[in-house]
Each structure stands twice: as C-alpha cells, then as structure tokens.
C-alpha cells in the first residue's frame, strides 16, 4: 500500500466472467492479462510520480499564476490521455459494454483509493501536507498553501472513510 497505489486502484475492473478488464476512455472494454496489468500499473504510477514532482516544484517556485497553471494542467491531462491510448493499443478489445460491468459509485471508488493508500501512508501524507501548508503561509506562497491545504483535506476525508467497516 502506498500513495501511488491509489492512482491505479480504480483503473481495472472484473467483468461477469471474472476477467480483469480496463475501460480507458469509458467506451471500449479491453481484456487485461496479469502481465499487462502489472505493466500498466507500473507506467501509470511512474507518470503520476513525475507529475507530482512537476506540480510540487511549480507550486514551490510560486510559478502557478493562472496562465501557467492552465498550461501545466492542460499539458499533464493531454500527456495522460496519450499515455493511456498508447498503453491500450496492444490490448484485446472485448464484446462487452461498459454497462455490462458492475457499476462503481464515487463513494466506492474513494473507499478503494483509501484502502489502496493505507492508513499509515495517509497519516504521513496528512502530517506532511499540513506542514507544507503552514510553510506556504509562512513564506507567503498562497498557491502552495492552497495546494497543500487541499491535499490535507483530501487525506483527512480518506482517513475518515477508512474508519467505516
């Protein structure tokens, strides 16, 4: 369980026949072998690690004025969509529609993310993010403080959801 496990917690699903599947753009359903699943998880985790470093560096540098922030977010979203399309190109499409899969509710997805991250990691992230929020206020980096405050709130919500059976 780690911070980056949460990014892949909701990518894969299981169809009615028990096969692991992925629906990268919500249209086609692809079969995923255990090797493909590990490869996709590894690449998506790597992408999110690089993205986190870019966002944190940009936030600390106080670079995210509105134009920079919009450009950075647009580039990261486009890069992620290209990455997903690249990863799906070798997968076997199935004659199954998204409607045939068991639905995932937003609260169920959040619970999966919280479980994948783990209680210890969430506590560590909450404390670290709180400290960085305070540091952001201290050095008057308002964007940095807002970014880390949002992170703190997200981690607290996930910790709260882990309390439930």
C-alpha positions in Angstrom: 0.0 0.0 0.0 1.4 3.4 -1.0 0.4 6.8 -2.2 0.9 5.8 -5.8 -1.2 2.6 -5.5 -4.2 4.8 -5.1 -3.8 6.1 -8.7 -4.3 2.6 -10.1 -6.9 1.4 -7.6 -9.9 2.1 -9.9 -8.3 1.5 -13.3 -9.1 -2.2 -13.5 -12.4 -3.9 -13.0 -13.7 -7.5 -13.2 -16.4 -8.5 -15.7 -19.2 -11.0 -15.2 -17.0 -13.9 -16.4 -14.3 -13.0 -13.8 -11.8 -11.5 -16.3 -9.8 -8.4 -15.4 -10.7 -5.6 -17.8 -9.9 -2.0 -18.4 -12.0 0.8 -19.9 -9.6 3.6 -20.6 -12.0 6.1 -22.1 -15.3 4.6 -20.9 -16.2 3.2 -24.3 -14.3 0.1 -25.2 -13.6 -2.7 -22.7 -10.3 -4.5 -23.1 -9.1 -7.7 -21.6 -6.0 -7.4 -19.4 -3.6 -10.2 -18.6 -1.8 -10.2 -15.3 1.4 -9.1 -17.1 -0.4 -6.3 -18.8 -2.0 -5.2 -15.5 1.4 -5.0 -13.8 2.9 -3.1 -16.8 0.0 -0.6 -16.9 0.2 -0.1 -13.1 3.9 0.5 -13.3 3.7 3.0 -16.1 0.7 4.9 -14.6 2.5 5.0 -11.2 5.6 6.4 -12.9 3.6 9.0 -14.7 1.9 10.2 -11.5 5.3 10.3 -9.7 6.7 12.6 -12.4 3.5 14.7 -12.4 3.7 15.1 -8.6 7.3 16.3 -8.8 6.4 18.8 -11.6 3.4 20.2 -9.7 5.2 20.4 -6.3 8.2 22.2 -8.0 5.9 24.6 -9.8 4.0 25.3 -6.6 7.1 25.9 -4.5 8.5 28.1 -7.2 5.3 30.1 -7.0 5.0 29.7 -10.7 1.3 28.8 -11.0 -0.2 32.1 -12.0 -3.4 31.4 -13.9 -1.9 31.1 -17.4 0.9 28.8 -16.1 -1.4 26.7 -14.1 -3.8 26.3 -17.0 -1.0 25.4 -19.3 0.5 22.9 -16.9 -2.8 21.2 -16.2 -3.6 21.1 -19.9 -0.3 19.5 -20.8 -0.5 17.0 -18.0 -4.0 15.9 -19.0 -3.1 15.6 -22.6 0.0 13.6 -21.7 -2.0 11.3 -19.6 -4.6 10.7 -22.3 -1.8 10.0 -24.8 -0.2 7.6 -22.4 -3.5 5.7 -21.8 -4.1 5.4 -25.6 -0.5 4.1 -26.0 -1.0 1.5 -23.3 -4.3 0.3 -24.7 -3.1 -0.2 -28.2 -1.9 -3.7 -27.6 -4.9 -4.9 -25.5 -7.6 -7.2 -26.8 -11.0 -5.5 -27.2 -13.9 -7.4 -25.8 -17.5 -7.6 -27.0 -18.6 -6.3 -23.6 -20.0 -2.9 -23.0 -19.4 -0.6 -20.0 -23.0 -1.1 -19.0 -22.3 -4.9 -18.5 -19.8 -4.2 -15.8 -20.8 -3.7 -12.2 -21.2 0.0 -11.5 -18.6 1.8 -9.4 -20.1 4.6 -7.2 -18.0 7.6 -6.3 -18.0 6.6 -2.7 -17.0 3.1 -3.6 -14.1 4.5 -5.7 -13.0 6.7 -2.8 -13.0 3.7 -0.4 -10.9 1.8 -2.9 -8.4 4.6 -3.1 -8.2 5.0 0.7 -7.7 1.2 1.2 -5.0 1.2 -1.6 -3.2 4.1 0.0 -3.3 2.6 3.6 -3.8 4.2 7.0 0.0 4.7 7.7 0.6 6.4 4.4 -2.5 8.6 4.7 -1.4 9.8 8.2 2.1 10.5 6.9 0.7 12.5 4.0 -1.7 14.4 6.2 1.0 15.5 8.6 3.5 16.3 5.7 0.8 18.2 3.8 -0.2 20.2 6.9 3.4 21.2 7.5 3.8 22.3 3.9 0.5 24.3 4.1 1.9 26.1 7.1 5.2 26.7 5.3 3.3 28.1 2.3 1.6 30.6 4.5 4.8 31.5 6.3 6.7 32.2 3.0 3.6 33.8 1.5 3.2 31.3 -1.2 -0.5 31.4 -1.4 -0.8 28.9 -4.3 1.5 26.5 -2.5 -0.5 26.9 0.7 -3.8 26.3 -1.1 -2.5 23.3 -3.0 -1.2 21.6 0.2 -4.3 22.5 2.2 -6.4 20.8 -0.5 -4.2 17.8 -0.2 -4.6 17.8 3.6 -8.4 17.9 3.3 -8.3 15.0 0.8 -6.2 12.8 3.0 -8.4 13.5 6.1 -11.5 12.5 4.1 -9.8 9.3 3.1 -8.8 8.6 6.7 -12.4 9.2 7.8 -13.6 6.8 5.2 -11.2 4.1 6.5 -13.0 4.2 9.9 -16.1 2.8 8.3 -16.5 -1.0 8.2 
